[in-house]
Amino acid sequence: MSGTDKELSYAQQLEQQLDALIEWAIANQPHKLSKLSRDDFNEARGLFCTIAKGGGSLLEQEPEPSEGGAQYINDNPAPWP
């Protein structure tokens, strides 16, 4: 299986899993007064498609400091007291 075939297979499998999760979320929503629809998940579907196509993770899309992004991001947790 070539790299392109693997990528296509990955994207198709991701889409199938996402569809199954969306169907489960709609069917099992506990708040029956506000019904979910497939349209409620369009933004999430777009993000998953971007990732599946090799767009990278959302963390890589942070703006650079010269573009208005943070100059320093503390990713070390505070120690226990």
C-alpha positions as CSV (number, residue, x, y, z in Angstrom):
1,M,0.0,0.0,0.0
2,S,1.5,3.3,-1.1
3,G,1.7,6.5,1.1
4,T,-1.3,8.0,-0.8
5,D,-3.4,4.9,-0.4
6,K,-2.6,4.9,3.4
7,E,-3.6,8.6,3.6
8,L,-6.8,8.0,1.8
9,S,-7.6,5.0,3.9
10,Y,-6.9,6.9,7.0
11,A,-9.1,9.8,5.9
12,Q,-12.0,7.5,5.0
13,Q,-11.7,5.6,8.3
14,L,-11.6,8.9,10.3
15,E,-14.7,10.1,8.5
16,Q,-16.6,6.8,9.2
17,Q,-15.6,7.0,12.9
18,L,-16.7,10.6,13.1
19,D,-20.0,9.8,11.4
20,A,-20.6,7.0,13.9
21,L,-19.8,9.3,16.8
22,I,-22.1,12.1,15.5
23,E,-24.9,9.6,15.1
24,W,-24.3,8.3,18.7
25,A,-24.3,11.9,20.1
26,I,-27.6,12.7,18.4
27,A,-29.3,9.5,19.5
28,N,-28.1,9.7,23.1
29,Q,-28.4,13.4,23.9
30,P,-29.9,13.7,27.4
31,H,-31.5,17.1,26.7
32,K,-34.5,16.2,24.6
33,L,-35.8,19.8,24.5
34,S,-32.9,21.0,22.4
35,K,-32.4,18.5,19.6
36,L,-28.9,18.1,18.0
37,S,-28.6,17.8,14.3
38,R,-25.8,16.8,11.9
39,D,-25.4,20.5,11.1
40,D,-24.4,21.2,14.7
41,F,-21.2,19.2,14.0
42,N,-20.1,20.9,10.7
43,E,-17.3,23.0,12.3
44,A,-15.9,19.9,14.1
45,R,-16.1,17.9,10.8
46,G,-14.1,20.6,9.0
47,L,-11.4,20.5,11.7
48,F,-11.2,16.7,11.4
49,C,-11.0,16.9,7.6
50,T,-8.1,19.4,7.9
51,I,-6.2,17.1,10.2
52,A,-7.0,14.0,8.1
53,K,-5.6,15.8,5.0
54,G,-2.3,16.4,6.8
55,G,-3.1,19.9,8.0
56,G,-1.4,19.2,11.3
57,S,-2.7,19.6,14.8
58,L,-4.5,22.7,16.1
59,L,-1.5,23.5,18.2
60,E,0.6,24.1,15.1
61,Q,-1.9,26.8,13.9
62,E,-1.1,29.2,16.8
63,P,0.0,32.6,15.4
64,E,3.6,33.6,15.8
65,P,4.4,36.5,18.2
66,S,5.0,38.8,15.2
67,E,1.4,38.0,14.1
68,G,-0.1,38.8,17.5
69,G,0.4,35.5,19.2
70,A,1.7,34.9,22.7
71,Q,5.5,35.6,23.2
72,Y,5.7,33.0,26.0
73,I,3.5,30.1,26.8
74,N,4.2,28.3,30.1
75,D,3.7,24.7,29.5
76,N,5.2,23.6,32.8
77,P,2.7,22.8,35.5
78,A,3.0,24.5,38.9
79,P,4.6,22.3,41.6
80,W,2.5,20.8,44.3
81,P,2.4,23.0,47.5
